[in-house]
Amino acid sequence: MNTDITYAEVIGDPIAQSKSPLIHKFWLERLDIKADYRACHVTPEELPGYIEQRRADPLWRGCNVTIPHKIAMLDLVADPGGVREKIGAMNTIVRQADGSLIGTNTDAAGFFAPIADIDWSGKHAVVIGAGGAARAVLFALKQAGVGEITIVARNGLKATGLLMQASAKGSVLPMDAQLPAADLLINASPLGMTGQAPLEVDLDPLPADALVYDLVYAPLKTGLLRAAKQRDLAVVDGLDMLIGQAALAFELFFGATPPMEDDDQLRKLLTA
């Protein structure tokens, strides 16, 4: 490993499942940029020390942030864009030329890009989960004019707080509740991810024209998406959001636009 070139990272606990290094290395190679992108396992206890260490490294461009650090990061870096108030979670940290660190969130735009051609005005969406990813999803849905949002979560109080923060009309259901007849179902929880508990949900209440969107990408063909396809429902997998949010972060880290014309090759690499 070349330790004398600039680099960015993805951090989380766990982190072995992350496909972000594959994505960023693919783009760096295509653009012939002499830089690196790495995965770094950081526990919650190690997070403050990690940030201070990287803050002092002039070769470090920044990092993507995954479970469980997206909310904790709010207290560790500057927030010039008001991410705390707008979304309540950070997934991208960027080192400035003067050594200061700023946080932003590319999840919201990355999530919405695959479904942006659909008019969601007045529609009903169900979001499973109440963590950092769910916060970005709620922000995007509210911006898109979704009429009603139902959050399905273990912690009802936390989920209610998310609805209030998003100024969204909606309700909260426990994990074992029957789904409403919604137009859009999003899994924004880690359930169904490799190493996590399965997501057990009955899709029968969804109408035939509903869309099911799973943010989990490891495995890519989750149990939720398989069940949706059995009902011939439209689906969106986690790679769409992963690539979308990564493209925005890549520009922040390396100052270049990813070669999106190579998306087909990238997806083949990620699903090999």
N, C-alpha and C positions, 0 to 999 in steps of 0.2 A: 504493500500500500504506500503510495506517495504521500508523505506527510508535509510536503512543501507547496501544495496547491490549495486553492480555496475549496471549501466543501460546505454542504448543508446536510441535515440529518432528519430522520423521523424518530420521535421518542414516544415511549409508551410502556405499559406494564400489563400484559405481555407485549412483545414486539416482533417475535419470530414470524408471525403470520403476515406481516406487512409486505405489500407489493410495491410500496412507494419507491424503494431503491431501484427496482427493475424499471419503473416508469422514467424516473429522472435520469438514470444512467443511459437509457435508450435515447432520450432526447439529447443529452450531452454528447453522446457519440455521433448522432446524426448531424449535430451542429458543429462538431469538432471543437467543442469547448473543453479546455484543459481544467477540469474541476471534478469533484467527486460528490457522491451522495450516499450516506450511510444510515444504517439502522442502529439505534443505541437504546439498550434496555435501561430505563430509569424508573425506579420505584418512587412512590409518593414521598418517602422520607428523603430520598436523594435529590428531589427536584430543585429545591432552592440552591443547593450546592452546585448542581449541574449548570444552572443558569448563570451563577456567578463565575464559574470556571470558563464557560463559553464566552461570556461577556468580555473577558480579558484576551480572547484569542482573535487576532486580526484576520486569520484565515477563515474563520467561521462566518458563513453568510446568514445562517438562521436555521430554523427547524420547523417541521410539521409536527403537530401535537395530536396524539390519539389517546384512547382510553388509558388511564382515568384522569388525565391532567388538564382537560380543556377548561375547566372552571377554576381550578387552582392557579392556573397561569395568569388569571386576571390580576392577582395581587403581586406579581413578580416583575412585570414589564409595563412600559408606558402604553397608554391607550388613547392616542390622539384622535382616533375616529369614533370614539364613543361606543365601542363594541360592548362594553359592560351593560350599558343601558339598552342598546338596540337588540342584542342577541343574548348576552350573558355567558358567552363561552368564546375562547380563542383557540384556533387550530393552526395558526401560522405566526411564527416569531421571526422578525427580520432585524439583523444587526445593521445599524447605520454607520456611516463613515467615521463619526465621532465616538463610536463604541457604545452608544445608547441602543437599547432594544425596544422595539415597538411590536405590539401584537395586533393581529387582525383576524378576520374569519373568512375563509374562502369556501367553507362548507355550504353556505346558503346558496351562492351562485352555482356552485358545482352540483348541488342537489337539483336545482330547478332547471338547469340547462336541458336535460333530456325530455322534459315535459312542457317546455316553454311555448310550444306551438299549439297547446290546448287552452281553451278559454275556461278558466276555473272560477270565474265570477259567480258567486252565489252557490257554489257547489259545497258538498259535505266531505270533509277529509277526516280520516282516523289515523292517529299517530300512536304507534306502540313505543313506549319508552319515555323517560323524562330526564335524560342526561344531556351532555353537551351537544350531541348530534341532533337530538330532538329540538333543542333551542334554536339551532340554525334552520331546521325544517319549518318550525312555527313562524319564524321571521319571514321566510320565503313565501309561505302560504298566505300570510297576512298581506304581504306586498302584492300577491297575485289576485287578491280580492276574494279568496275563499270565504264562503258565507258562514260556515260552521265547522268547528274543529273539535273532535272528540279525542281525548288522550286516554290511552289504556296504560296503566302503570301500577306498580306495586305500592308506590308511595303517593297516595291521593293528595296529600297536602302539598307535596312538591309539585305535582302535576297542576294543581289549581293555581299555584304561584306562577307557573309558566304561562298559563292562559292569561292571567292578569297582567304579567309583564308584556305579553304580546298584544294586549288590548283586544283579545279575540273572543268572539262569541262562541260558546261551546260548553262542554261538560267533561267530567272525568269518570272513567269506569275502572273497576278492578280487573286484574289479569284474567280471571275466570268468567267474566261477563260475556254475554252474547254480543257480537258486533252489531252495530246499526247498519242499515242499508245505505252505505256510503258510496260516493263516487270514486274515492281514492283511499287506498290503504297503504300506509308506509310503516315498515319496521325500522325504527330508529334506535333499536336496542341491540345489545350483543347476542341476544337469544338466537340460536340457530348457527352461530359462528363455531368453527372448529374449536373444541375444548370448552365450549359453553353448553348450558342446558338447551334442549330443543325449544323452539317456539311452537306451542300447541294452540292453534286457533281454528275455529270452524268458519270457513268462508261462505257457507250456504246463504247467509243473509245478504251478501253483496249482489247487486244487480248484474245482469249479463254484460253490461257495458262498463263495469268498474275496472279500474287500473290498480294493479298491485305492484308496489315498489319496495324492494328489499335493499337496504343500505349495506347489508353484510355481503362481503365478496370472497370470503374464505370459509366454506366452499362457495363457488359461484352459483351453482345450482342448489339453492337452499331448499329445505322442506317446504317453506312457504311458497316459493316460486313453483315448485313441482305441483303443489296442491292447486295453485291458481291455474296452471296450464291444463290440469285435468278438467277444470271447469271452463276451459277456453277463454279465460280472462286475459286481457292485455297485461304484460309484465315489463318491468324495468329492473335490471340487475345492478349490483353494487359497483361494477366496474365503470359504469357511465358517470356516476358521481365521483368516484375515485380519480378518474382521469380528468374530469372537469375541474375539480378543486386543485389537483396537482398542477394543471396548466397555469392557473393563476399564481400559485406559489412559485413555480419555476421562474416566471418573469420577475418576481420580487427578489428571488435569490440570485439569479444569474443574468438578469437584464436582457433576456432574449425571449422571443416568442417561440413556443414549441412547434415543431413541424407537424401540425395536426393532419396533414395529408397522409401521414404514415400511421394513422389510427388503426387501420386493419391489421397491419403488421404488429403493432403494439398489443392489440387484443389477442392475437395468436400467441405472442410471447407470454402474456399473462395467464393464458388458459392452457398452456402446454403441460 
